[in-house]
């Protein structure tokens, strides 16, 4: 796994062959706030990429720049070797965004049919409705849909034609578990056909299960870039849990908090949960205290914990 360093190319060239998205030292500010700060990255055909970051990390601004909704202050954004607006106009990009409403006083079929009619390379309306799982809602008025149903209609519009890049901003918000599973099954099929899928999400379990690449943004910069497993490994900590049920004498809380290499500590009754940069040394120290923990488990961090550890470490370094 590598992180992408800031590049200082005055006049970046066209995207490399086979490159779907290229950001070269891109910056974007709103007043005194630097939303995107020297961002450089590339996406390639067939990748499913999760974009993660805390609130204010620059995810939405990055997507706006990628889709040509806002211009960069400096640097270069290229899609398929051309500008974002040219790529969108050519029908190579489908997007499902949180912002913006749906047309009202039309049926789902009428709205999707309009999306298909406007696409340079449209799919049949019935196919689009079925793929998005809204064929049973075909005659429903758009303003009578639930939040999850609206999301599925947005997905239908994003895939109304043959797109080479699909951009999704919090796509499963409001969907129930069954709809989310069906949605991601469709995304896997599209990626298997060579489409590139980029999605921003707060559901880190989705990024862990779905993405073959994870990008972590913080303060507009690329903090980490790799597989979910690589992101977890980079956090450098492991989880330790055990029970103190078999310990007869009270255990001083401060003694446990003083165990070596800890980066996190929780205790709920007799159950202790730790995070450690050196799990072996921490466990050895537990036994050195004369404790004999029950149900001892040592495991790697989940993606959510790794994500928190990475962003907190960068903030602490400021």
RAFEN-V665793 format. One record per run of one state. SS is the DSSP state (~ for helix, > for strand, _ for the rest). FROM is the first residue (numbers start at 1). TO is the last residue. If there is no record, write none. Layout:
[[SS;FROM;TO] [SS;FROM;TO]]
This chain:
[[_;1;18] [>;19;30] [_;31;32] [>;33;44] [_;45;47] [>;48;52] [_;53;58] [~;59;66] [_;67;73] [>;74;79] [_;80;81] [>;82;82] [_;83;83] [~;84;89] [_;90;92] [>;93;96] [_;97;106] [>;107;107] [~;108;118] [_;119;121] [>;122;122] [_;123;124] [~;125;131] [_;132;134] [~;135;137] [_;138;140] [>;141;141] [~;142;144] [_;145;146] [~;147;158] [_;159;160] [>;161;161] [_;162;164] [>;165;169] [_;170;176] [~;177;192] [_;193;195] [>;196;200] [_;201;203] [~;204;210] [_;211;212] [>;213;218] [_;219;220] [>;221;226] [_;227;227] [~;228;235] [_;236;237] [>;238;243] [_;244;252] [~;253;257] [_;258;261] [>;262;268] [_;269;270] [>;271;276] [_;277;278] [~;279;288] [_;289;293] [>;294;300] [_;301;302] [~;303;316] [_;317;318]]
